[in-house]
Amino acid sequence: MNIEQWIFYISEAYKEARETLSPRKKEMLLGELPEDSSSLDQPTRLGMEAGVIPKPLEIQDESLNDVIDETKELVIRYFFKKVTLGETFGSITRVEQKFGHSLEANYDISTGPFIDMAKTYWTYQLEVKDLFPKYHNLVLAQVLLEVESRIGSVFFPFPGAIILWVRQRRETQRELLEEYAPEMDINAFLGNNPFLGTSKGRIAKTVFSEKVWVRCPNPSCLRFLKIPNTVKRLEVTCPKCKKSFLFPAEELHWLNHLPPYLHPTPHKIKELENLRQLWGIPDEVFATMGIAGTDWATEQVQRQLFERGKDEAPRASDKEIFREIITSRTENRMPFGLDISEEEIDKAMESINSIDDLARYILLKESKEPYWPGPLGIRNRIEEILRS
């Protein structure tokens, strides 16, 4: 698809929202971004030019930022509108040529809302890629690529080192569909979805074969162990203390928003749910800003990383794993990571001899005003419950 054809679709997206793509907005979208910074490494630069990695839209012009944000939102709404209507952005034949077979064969699903989504998404993705590398610096191309990246990462994720619990993905999918595609049979979409492991076929089997980390709820054990990645509730037996338990312990929406290794023990879950209900805190806010924002959660992350490090590198010493955990959290590895130099890491490692030492060090480096203190000290109360 060429530039003018994409402008037509964006104009249609504006019309759907009873807005107008004015000549000025069109001119902004057809403008070019600054050339890539010389500080970018070659793989990143090539990835951006090829349309594999979206280019950060760091623009000083507030009016242009407004147009970019507005256009992204309207294109997302237009995308889901086409999904519900069973429409595509181009010929499905191109997609079949890419896969070597039909989408129905690829996903082992013949009909239903998931296949409708797949057809809309993959035609969109292929048509967007037509703009790269030639127009990689065009504002329009980057807007379209960001929309593709957002939708694809949630609904059509590529396999990688980071395993996301499928219940977390399901909650994210449900929220987006409720927002952008309320006319869809959402339960049917979620209930027959290979990337959630709720359908048949090779992709669903691959999801189930992935492993996620959970904690044994036995207070005298609290060992981290791996279980299949599934939306189903499982009965798990800890190989160390032999305690059997259900995971998740309760069918609560806020638990689905948390990584499995951040699930509190059952009696704490009940106390936390009472607190949440008392103050009427939305499930996602309670999970992501209330529990995941506590010092307790920060400690659990370090403990889980340590167990995962031992699992992936059984010959590595504890000190080597501790160092790798710290290094993985620096600005060299994470865009918004901790500002720690190699020299500082060397110094810190002199006094880090246990997982407790590591957790204390990370908490010290991350110590700052809580970003969600909560009304009347609710965050402090959450911390108290988690540590009781």
C-alpha positions as CSV (number, residue, x, y, z in Angstrom):
1,M,0.0,0.0,0.0
2,N,1.4,3.4,-0.9
3,I,1.3,6.7,1.0
4,E,-1.8,8.1,-0.6
5,Q,-3.7,4.9,0.1
6,W,-2.8,5.1,3.8
7,I,-3.9,8.7,3.9
8,F,-7.2,7.5,2.6
9,Y,-7.5,5.0,5.4
10,I,-6.5,7.5,8.0
11,S,-9.1,10.0,6.6
12,E,-11.7,7.2,7.0
13,A,-10.6,6.6,10.6
14,Y,-11.2,10.3,11.3
15,K,-14.6,10.2,9.6
16,E,-15.6,7.2,11.8
17,A,-14.9,9.3,14.8
18,R,-16.8,12.3,13.3
19,E,-13.5,14.2,13.0
20,T,-11.7,15.7,10.0
21,L,-8.2,15.0,8.7
22,S,-7.5,18.6,7.9
23,P,-4.9,19.7,5.3
24,R,-2.7,20.9,8.2
25,K,-2.9,17.5,10.0
26,K,-2.2,15.7,6.8
27,E,0.9,17.9,6.2
28,M,2.2,17.1,9.7
29,L,1.8,13.3,9.2
30,L,3.6,13.6,5.9
31,G,6.5,15.4,7.5
32,E,9.8,13.8,8.3
33,L,11.4,13.0,11.6
34,P,15.0,14.0,12.5
35,E,17.6,11.5,11.3
36,D,18.6,8.8,13.8
37,S,21.1,9.8,16.5
38,S,24.7,8.7,15.8
39,S,24.6,7.0,19.2
40,L,22.4,4.3,18.0
41,D,24.1,1.0,17.3
42,Q,23.9,-0.5,13.9
43,P,21.4,-3.3,14.6
44,T,19.0,-0.8,16.2
45,R,19.4,1.6,13.3
46,L,18.8,-1.2,10.7
47,G,15.8,-2.5,12.7
48,M,14.2,1.0,12.7
49,E,14.8,1.4,8.9
50,A,13.3,-2.0,8.2
51,G,10.2,-1.3,10.3
52,V,11.0,-4.0,12.8
53,I,11.6,-1.5,15.7
54,P,9.4,1.6,16.0
55,K,11.4,4.8,16.1
56,P,10.8,6.9,19.3
57,L,8.6,9.8,18.5
58,E,10.4,12.3,20.7
59,I,9.1,15.6,19.2
60,Q,9.3,19.1,20.8
61,D,6.4,20.4,18.8
62,E,3.3,20.0,21.0
63,S,0.9,20.5,18.2
64,L,2.5,17.7,16.2
65,N,2.5,15.5,19.3
66,D,-1.3,16.1,19.6
67,V,-1.8,15.1,16.0
68,I,0.3,11.9,16.5
69,D,-1.6,10.9,19.6
70,E,-5.0,11.6,18.1
71,T,-4.1,9.7,14.9
72,K,-2.8,6.7,16.7
73,E,-6.0,6.5,18.8
74,L,-8.3,6.8,15.8
75,V,-6.3,4.3,13.8
76,I,-6.6,1.8,16.6
77,R,-10.3,2.3,16.8
78,Y,-10.6,2.0,13.0
79,F,-8.6,-1.2,13.1
80,F,-10.9,-2.8,15.6
81,K,-13.9,-1.6,13.7
82,K,-12.7,-3.4,10.6
83,V,-12.1,-6.5,12.8
84,T,-15.8,-6.5,14.0
85,L,-16.9,-6.0,10.4
86,G,-14.7,-8.9,9.1
87,E,-12.7,-6.5,6.9
88,T,-9.0,-6.5,6.0
89,F,-6.5,-3.8,5.0
90,G,-5.4,-5.6,1.8
91,S,-5.6,-8.9,0.0
92,I,-5.5,-11.9,2.2
93,T,-3.7,-13.7,-0.6
94,R,-0.5,-11.8,0.4
95,V,-0.8,-13.2,3.9
96,E,-1.3,-16.7,2.6
97,Q,1.8,-16.3,0.5
98,K,3.8,-15.1,3.5
99,F,2.8,-18.1,5.7
100,G,2.7,-20.6,2.8
101,H,-0.8,-21.6,3.8
102,S,-4.0,-20.0,5.1
103,L,-4.4,-18.4,8.5
104,E,-7.0,-21.0,9.3
105,A,-4.4,-23.7,8.8
106,N,-1.7,-21.7,10.6
107,Y,-3.8,-21.3,13.7
108,D,-5.8,-24.5,13.5
109,I,-9.0,-22.4,13.7
110,S,-11.6,-22.3,11.0
111,T,-13.9,-19.5,12.0
112,G,-14.7,-17.1,14.8
113,P,-13.5,-13.7,16.1
114,F,-9.9,-14.7,16.5
115,I,-9.5,-15.5,12.8
116,D,-11.3,-12.3,11.9
117,M,-8.7,-10.4,14.1
118,A,-5.8,-12.4,12.5
119,K,-6.9,-11.5,9.0
120,T,-7.3,-7.8,9.8
121,Y,-4.0,-7.7,11.7
122,W,-1.8,-9.5,9.2
123,T,-3.1,-7.6,6.2
124,Y,-2.4,-4.4,8.2
125,Q,1.0,-5.5,9.2
126,L,2.0,-6.4,5.6
127,E,0.7,-3.1,4.1
128,V,2.5,-1.1,6.8
129,K,5.7,-2.9,6.0
130,D,5.4,-1.6,2.4
131,L,6.4,1.8,3.7
132,F,9.8,0.6,4.9
133,P,12.6,1.2,4.5
134,K,11.9,4.0,2.0
135,Y,9.6,6.1,4.3
136,H,11.0,5.0,7.7
137,N,11.5,8.7,8.7
138,L,8.0,9.7,7.8
139,V,5.7,10.6,10.8
140,L,2.9,8.7,9.1
141,A,4.9,5.5,8.8
142,Q,6.0,5.6,12.4
143,V,2.5,6.2,13.7
144,L,1.2,3.2,11.7
145,L,4.1,1.1,12.9
146,E,3.5,2.0,16.6
147,V,-0.2,0.9,16.2
148,E,1.0,-2.4,14.7
149,S,3.5,-2.9,17.5
150,R,0.9,-2.3,20.2
151,I,-1.7,-4.6,18.8
152,G,0.8,-7.3,17.7
153,S,2.5,-7.4,21.1
154,V,-0.8,-8.1,22.9
155,F,-2.6,-10.3,20.4
156,F,0.1,-11.9,18.3
157,P,3.3,-12.0,20.4
158,F,6.5,-13.5,19.1
159,P,8.2,-16.1,21.3
160,G,11.1,-14.8,23.4
161,A,13.0,-15.1,26.6
162,I,10.4,-13.3,28.6
163,I,7.3,-15.5,29.3
164,L,4.1,-13.7,30.2
165,W,1.5,-15.6,32.2
166,V,-1.4,-16.1,29.8
167,R,-3.9,-14.9,32.4
168,Q,-2.1,-11.6,32.4
169,R,-2.3,-11.5,28.6
170,R,-5.9,-12.5,28.7
171,E,-6.8,-9.6,31.0
172,T,-5.0,-7.1,28.7
173,Q,-6.7,-8.5,25.7
174,R,-10.1,-8.4,27.4
175,E,-9.6,-4.8,28.4
176,L,-8.6,-3.7,24.9
177,L,-11.5,-5.5,23.3
178,E,-14.0,-4.1,25.8
179,E,-12.6,-0.6,25.0
180,Y,-12.3,-0.9,21.2
181,A,-14.5,-3.8,20.1
182,P,-17.5,-4.0,22.5
183,E,-19.6,-5.4,19.6
184,M,-17.3,-8.5,19.4
185,D,-18.1,-11.8,21.1
186,I,-15.2,-11.3,23.5
187,N,-15.7,-14.5,25.4
188,A,-15.6,-16.5,22.1
189,F,-12.4,-14.7,21.2
190,L,-10.7,-15.4,24.5
191,G,-12.1,-19.0,24.7
192,N,-10.6,-20.1,21.3
193,N,-7.3,-18.3,21.1
194,P,-4.0,-20.2,20.4
195,F,-1.9,-17.5,22.2
196,L,-3.9,-18.1,25.3
197,G,-3.7,-21.9,25.0
198,T,-7.5,-22.1,24.9
199,S,-7.7,-23.6,21.4
200,K,-6.2,-26.7,19.8
201,G,-3.1,-26.9,17.7
202,R,0.7,-26.4,17.8
203,I,0.7,-22.8,19.1
204,A,-1.6,-23.6,22.0
205,K,0.6,-26.6,22.9
206,T,3.7,-24.4,22.8
207,V,2.1,-21.9,25.2
208,F,1.3,-24.7,27.6
209,S,4.9,-26.1,27.4
210,E,6.2,-22.7,28.6
211,K,6.9,-22.4,32.3
212,V,6.1,-19.6,34.7
213,W,7.5,-19.2,38.2
214,V,5.3,-19.4,41.3
215,R,6.0,-19.5,45.1
216,C,5.2,-22.3,47.3
217,P,2.7,-20.8,49.8
218,N,4.1,-22.9,52.7
219,P,5.5,-20.2,55.0
220,S,8.4,-22.5,56.0
221,C,9.3,-23.1,52.4
222,L,8.4,-20.3,50.0
223,R,10.5,-21.9,47.3
224,F,10.0,-20.7,43.7
225,L,9.0,-23.5,41.3
226,K,7.9,-23.7,37.6
227,I,4.5,-24.7,36.4
228,P,2.9,-24.8,33.0
229,N,1.8,-21.5,31.4
230,T,-2.0,-21.9,31.3
231,V,-5.2,-20.1,32.0
232,K,-6.5,-23.1,33.9
233,R,-6.4,-23.4,37.6
234,L,-3.8,-26.0,38.6
235,E,-3.2,-28.2,41.5
236,V,0.5,-28.0,42.2
237,T,2.8,-30.0,44.6
238,C,6.0,-28.4,45.8
239,P,8.9,-30.9,45.2
240,K,10.7,-29.6,48.3
241,C,8.1,-29.6,51.1
242,K,5.5,-31.8,49.3
243,K,2.7,-29.3,50.1
244,S,-0.1,-29.3,47.5
245,F,-1.9,-26.1,46.6
246,L,-4.2,-24.6,44.0
247,F,-2.8,-21.9,41.7
248,P,-4.1,-19.3,41.5
249,A,-5.3,-19.6,45.0
250,E,-8.5,-17.5,44.3
251,E,-10.4,-16.5,41.2
252,L,-9.9,-12.8,41.6
253,H,-9.3,-10.3,38.7
254,W,-6.5,-8.4,40.4
255,L,-4.5,-11.6,40.8
256,N,-4.6,-12.1,37.0
257,H,-2.8,-8.7,36.7
258,L,0.1,-9.9,38.7
259,P,3.0,-12.1,37.6
260,P,2.6,-15.5,39.3
261,Y,5.6,-15.1,41.4
262,L,4.1,-12.0,43.0
263,H,1.0,-13.8,44.2
264,P,0.6,-13.4,48.0
265,T,-0.1,-16.5,50.1
266,P,-3.8,-17.5,50.4
267,H,-4.7,-16.0,53.8
268,K,-3.0,-12.7,52.7
269,I,-5.1,-12.7,49.5
270,K,-8.3,-12.7,51.5
271,E,-7.1,-9.9,53.7
272,L,-6.0,-7.9,50.7
273,E,-9.2,-8.4,48.9
274,N,-11.2,-7.2,51.9
275,L,-9.0,-4.0,51.9
276,R,-9.6,-3.6,48.2
277,Q,-13.3,-3.9,48.5
278,L,-13.4,-1.6,51.5
279,W,-11.9,1.2,49.5
280,G,-13.4,0.3,46.1
281,I,-10.0,0.2,44.4
282,P,-10.1,-1.1,40.8
283,D,-8.5,-4.5,40.3
284,E,-5.8,-3.4,37.9
285,V,-4.8,-0.4,40.0
286,F,-4.7,-2.5,43.2
287,A,-2.5,-5.1,41.5
288,T,-0.1,-2.9,39.4
289,M,0.2,0.2,41.6
290,G,-0.7,-1.2,45.0
291,I,0.9,-4.6,45.3
292,A,3.6,-4.5,42.5
293,G,4.7,-1.1,43.8
294,T,5.6,-2.3,47.3
295,D,9.1,-3.0,48.7
296,W,7.8,-6.6,49.3
297,A,7.2,-7.0,45.5
298,T,10.7,-5.6,44.7
299,E,12.2,-8.2,47.0
300,Q,10.2,-11.0,45.4
301,V,11.4,-10.0,41.9
302,Q,15.1,-10.3,43.1
303,R,14.4,-13.7,44.6
304,Q,12.6,-15.0,41.5
305,L,15.5,-13.7,39.3
306,F,17.9,-15.5,41.5
307,E,16.0,-18.8,41.3
308,R,15.7,-18.4,37.5
309,G,19.4,-17.6,37.2
310,K,20.3,-20.8,39.1
311,D,18.0,-22.7,36.8
312,E,19.4,-21.3,33.6
313,A,23.1,-21.4,34.7
314,P,23.4,-24.2,37.3
315,R,27.2,-24.0,37.2
316,A,27.3,-20.3,38.0
317,S,28.1,-19.3,41.6
318,D,25.6,-17.3,43.7
319,K,27.9,-14.2,43.5
320,E,28.0,-14.5,39.7
321,I,24.2,-14.6,39.6
322,F,23.9,-11.7,42.0
323,R,26.1,-9.6,39.8
324,E,24.2,-10.5,36.7
325,I,20.9,-9.4,38.3
326,I,22.3,-6.0,39.3
327,T,23.9,-5.6,35.8
328,S,20.6,-6.5,34.1
329,R,18.9,-3.6,35.9
330,T,21.4,-0.9,34.8
331,E,20.8,1.8,32.2
332,N,23.0,-0.2,29.8
333,R,20.4,-3.0,29.8
334,M,17.2,-1.1,30.5
335,P,16.2,2.4,29.1
336,F,15.0,3.5,32.5
337,G,17.3,1.3,34.5
338,L,19.4,2.1,37.6
339,D,22.3,4.5,37.1
340,I,25.1,2.2,38.3
341,S,28.6,2.1,36.9
342,E,30.8,-1.0,36.6
343,E,32.9,0.4,39.4
344,E,29.9,0.7,41.7
345,I,28.9,-2.8,40.9
346,D,32.3,-4.1,41.8
347,K,32.1,-2.2,45.1
348,A,28.6,-3.4,45.9
349,M,29.6,-7.0,45.3
350,E,32.0,-6.9,48.2
351,S,29.1,-6.9,50.6
352,I,26.5,-8.9,48.7
353,N,26.8,-12.5,49.8
354,S,23.2,-13.6,50.0
355,I,19.9,-13.1,48.3
356,D,18.8,-11.0,51.4
357,D,21.9,-8.7,50.8
358,L,20.9,-8.4,47.1
359,A,17.3,-7.5,47.9
360,R,18.5,-4.8,50.4
361,Y,20.9,-3.3,47.9
362,I,18.3,-3.1,45.1
363,L,15.8,-1.5,47.6
364,L,18.4,1.0,48.6
365,K,19.1,2.0,45.0
366,E,15.4,2.2,44.2
367,S,14.5,4.1,47.4
368,K,12.4,7.2,46.5
369,E,8.9,8.6,47.2
370,P,6.3,5.9,46.4
371,Y,4.6,6.7,43.1
372,W,1.3,5.5,44.6
373,P,1.1,6.2,48.3
374,G,-2.7,5.7,48.2
375,P,-5.3,7.5,50.3
376,L,-5.0,7.3,54.1
377,G,-1.9,5.1,54.0
378,I,-3.5,2.2,52.0
379,R,-0.1,1.4,50.4
380,N,1.5,1.1,53.8
381,R,-1.3,-1.2,54.9
382,I,-0.8,-3.4,51.8
383,E,2.9,-3.6,52.7
384,E,2.0,-4.6,56.3
385,I,-0.3,-7.4,55.1
386,L,2.2,-8.8,52.7
387,R,4.9,-8.9,55.3
388,S,2.8,-10.2,58.2
